[in-house]
Amino acid sequence: MSHPNPPEPPAAAPGAPEEPKVVRTLEDFAAHAESINKKVQEVSDLPIPGMGPSWHLEGMVKEKKSGSGFFGIFGKRDIDPNEIAELRKAAQVQPGQTQGKLAKLKKQFPGNPELLMLSAVCTHGNMMNSASGKQLEGFKSAARDAARCLLSNGISIYNAENFIKIYYMMLDRYKREQIKVFEEVRTDPRLDSLKHKMTLEMRLIDYLASDRKKNLNILAHLKKKLKSSSYSQYFDFFALAKACQLVSDGQGKETLEFCSAAEFIAYVYALAVAFAKIPILNPLTDRILEIIPPKNLNLALRRVSIASVRHFGQFRIATILGEREKMKKAGQIIYQENLNMVKKMETMALYQVYETDPFFNVGFVAELTAGLYEAKDQARMVQNAIAAMETVIKKDMSKNHIFTDSARNHTHKLSALMPNSEEAEANKGRFSAPASDQPNGPGDLGDFE
């Protein structure tokens, strides 16, 4: 007796999500798990040094210190500025064709960082117009080239802005792919270990993406300060070293490149704050900190401010991952560096945001690390933080005393952390000498003004 064929299942509506694949046998599960693991690995290559294997980045130019202590750059990097200007336009409207031209030019001018950035812009444009399933890899490639441009002494407003846009678009794509893969992992209880791992990694991407608005605001502010003709001018390492020397010698008004030496340092400081929030630019932050000398108080303030931004980022990452020892280490560095700076500034009036950073950093670290250290050390941190806030209130010379309200808010929070003891009351308002193993406090960085 013949049986009629069973009816075909209804076709899925266009655009509807695929039904999860049914895993019936051990062989099926092994193949399924292997496929999932491969996808997880692709989205686990996080843009954080030490966590992502493809994010160990270096500049492409060779450098050495000359007898004057400045940096010499070697490599053929001169291209007609008019040709660069034309390539910038072409990279926006014809990224595919322009990429081919750039490949030839990179062989002819291997030391030119501008070509790396233009290549990144082209790759980014190609990915934006692509329906390929390999978009994440393309965005990662663009971000790597853009970062290497900056690491290769290619800092300019134009390059920094392009990097910021490319970097945060890449983070968006990371999150999209993470969500897709997580949906596959979430439905299978046998993959619970991957679920936990991916949850932490999605939180890390969310954290990295959280500074997008601040960094874009920094770039927008700088563009208002500078003429558009200066957007492509380099803030190179040699000029930064020269600017620091001029400021240290009391010649900050001397013209350097397209602005005064003091203005040059202020612009680099603002850019460095943005760079310090981005882990893959750690080598660039290191280079800038290496050039800025710690002897001049004004320069040392900016130096500590930039370093603290990066250490706060390391603290946040360690917090997400639950790495208590790394949290303690980052907190100690922030606290000690900023407390040392606060002690140098106790008699100074406070006018600028960056001048108050060490004080607020000490306050923030004492709040963020509550419960992380031994009770005695924690109490000393809080005591010093309250004293720092009191100094801000006394020395606030800003318009409308904008720092005072923040300092009072911190004092209120810090007071709640301070144990009620006779010793604490007796020492209130005085800085105690930190023990050699005492934790060091966190800080905050005001927006560039």
Long-range contacts (C-beta under 8 A, 24 or more apart in sequence): 20-184, 20-187, 23-188, 29-190, 32-188, 33-190, 33-191, 36-181, 36-184, 36-185, 36-188, 36-191, 36-194, 37-194, 39-181, 39-184, 40-181, 40-185, 40-194, 40-197, 40-198, 42-136, 42-137, 42-177, 42-181, 43-136, 43-174, 43-177, 43-178, 43-181, 43-198, 43-201, 44-197, 44-198, 44-201, 45-140, 46-174, 46-201, 46-204, 46-205, 47-140, 47-143, 47-167, 47-170, 47-171, 47-174, 47-208, 47-279, 47-280, 48-204, 48-208, 48-279, 48-280, 48-317, 49-279, 49-280, 49-282, 51-204, 54-140, 54-144, 55-144, 55-280, 57-144, 57-147, 57-148, 57-151, 57-280, 57-283, 58-148, 58-151, 58-283, 59-113, 59-148, 59-151, 59-152, 59-153, 59-283, 60-110, 60-111, 60-113, 60-116, 60-148, 60-151, 60-152, 61-111, 61-113, 61-152, 61-153, 63-153, 63-237, 69-241, 70-237, 70-238, 70-241, 70-242, 71-153, 71-237, 71-238, 71-241, 71-291, 72-238, 73-111, 73-153, 73-236, 73-237, 73-238, 74-111, 75-110, 75-111, 75-112, 76-108, 76-109, 76-110, 76-111, 76-112, 77-109, 77-111, 77-112, 77-113, 77-114, 78-109, 78-112, 79-105, 79-109, 79-112, 79-114, 79-115, 84-114, 84-118, 84-232, 87-118, 88-118, 88-121, 88-158, 91-118, 91-121, 91-122, 91-125, 92-121, 92-125, 95-121, 95-122, 95-123, 95-124, 95-125, 95-126, 95-129, 96-122, 96-126, 98-122, 99-123, 99-126, 111-152, 113-148, 113-149, 113-150, 113-152, 113-153, 113-154, 113-159, 114-149, 114-154, 114-159, 116-145, 116-146, 116-148, 116-149, 116-152, 116-154, 117-145, 117-146, 117-149, 117-154, 117-158, 117-159, 117-162, 117-163, 119-145, 120-144, 120-145, 120-146, 120-149, 120-162, 120-163, 120-166, 121-146, 121-162, 121-166, 124-165, 124-166, 124-169, 135-173, 136-170, 136-173, 136-174, 136-177, 139-166, 139-169, 139-170, 139-173, 140-170, 142-166, 142-170, 143-167, 143-170, 143-280, 147-280, 147-281, 147-284, 150-275, 150-281, 150-284, 151-281, 151-283, 151-284, 151-287, 153-234, 153-236, 153-237, 154-234, 155-234, 155-235, 155-236, 155-268, 155-271, 155-284, 156-231, 156-232, 156-233, 156-234, 156-235, 157-219, 157-222, 157-223, 157-226, 157-230, 157-231, 157-232, 157-233, 158-231, 158-232, 160-219, 160-271, 160-274, 161-219, 161-223, 161-231, 164-212, 164-215, 164-216, 164-219, 164-274, 167-278, 167-280, 168-209, 168-212, 168-215, 171-205, 171-208, 171-209, 171-212, 172-209, 174-205, 175-202, 175-205, 175-206, 175-209, 178-202, 178-205, 200-320, 200-321, 203-320, 204-317, 204-320, 204-321, 207-316, 207-317, 207-320, 208-278, 208-279, 211-277, 211-278, 214-274, 214-277, 214-447, 215-274, 215-277, 215-278, 217-447, 218-270, 218-271, 218-273, 218-274, 218-447, 218-448, 219-274, 221-270, 221-448, 221-449, 222-267, 222-270, 222-271, 222-448, 225-267, 226-258, 226-259, 226-267, 227-258, 230-258, 230-259, 233-257, 233-258, 235-264, 235-267, 235-268, 235-271, 237-287, 237-291, 239-264, 240-264, 240-265, 240-268, 240-288, 240-291, 240-292, 241-291, 243-268, 244-291, 244-292, 244-293, 244-296, 244-299, 247-296, 247-298, 247-299, 248-293, 248-295, 248-296, 248-299, 265-292, 265-299, 265-302, 269-302, 269-305, 269-306, 269-354, 269-448, 270-448, 272-302, 272-306, 273-305, 273-306, 273-309, 273-445, 273-448, 276-306, 276-307, 276-309, 276-310, 276-313, 277-309, 277-310, 277-313, 279-313, 279-317, 282-310, 285-310, 297-344, 297-345, 300-341, 300-344, 301-341, 301-345, 301-354, 301-355, 301-357, 301-358, 302-354, 304-337, 304-338, 304-341, 304-357, 304-358, 305-354, 305-357, 305-358, 305-445, 307-337, 308-334, 308-337, 308-338, 308-357, 308-361, 308-442, 308-443, 308-445, 309-445, 311-337, 311-442, 312-364, 312-442, 312-443, 312-444, 312-445, 315-368, 315-442, 324-372, 327-369, 327-372, 328-369, 328-372, 328-373, 328-439, 330-442, 331-365, 331-368, 331-369, 331-372, 331-373, 331-439, 331-440, 331-441, 331-442, 332-438, 332-439, 332-440, 333-440, 334-361, 334-365, 334-440, 334-441, 334-442, 334-443, 335-361, 335-362, 335-365, 335-366, 335-369, 335-381, 335-438, 335-439, 335-440, 335-441, 335-442, 336-434, 336-438, 336-440, 336-441, 337-440, 338-362, 338-365, 338-440, 338-441, 338-442, 338-443, 339-384, 339-388, 339-431, 339-434, 339-440, 339-441, 342-388, 342-391, 342-431, 343-431, 346-391, 346-431, 348-395, 349-395, 349-397, 350-392, 350-395, 350-396, 350-397, 350-398, 350-403, 351-397, 351-398, 352-398, 352-449, 353-446, 353-447, 353-448, 353-449, 354-446, 356-392, 356-403, 356-446, 357-443, 357-444, 357-445, 357-446, 358-388, 358-443, 359-388, 359-389, 359-391, 359-392, 359-407, 360-388, 360-392, 360-406, 360-407, 360-410, 360-443, 360-444, 360-446, 361-441, 361-442, 361-443, 361-444, 361-445, 362-388, 362-441, 362-442, 362-443, 363-388, 363-389, 363-407, 363-410, 363-414, 363-441, 363-443, 363-444, 364-410, 364-441, 364-442, 364-443, 364-444, 365-439, 365-440, 365-441, 365-442, 365-443, 366-414, 366-417, 366-441, 366-442, 367-410, 367-413, 367-414, 367-417, 367-442, 368-442, 369-439, 369-441, 369-442, 370-417, 372-439, 373-439, 375-419, 377-435, 377-437, 377-438, 377-439, 378-417, 378-439, 379-418, 379-419, 379-421, 379-424, 380-432, 380-434, 380-435, 380-438, 381-438, 381-439, 381-441, 382-414, 382-417, 382-418, 383-418, 383-424, 383-427, 383-428, 383-430, 383-432, 384-431, 384-432, 384-434, 384-441, 385-410, 385-414, 385-441, 386-411, 386-414, 386-415, 386-418, 386-428, 386-429, 387-428, 387-429, 387-430, 387-431, 388-431, 389-414, 390-429
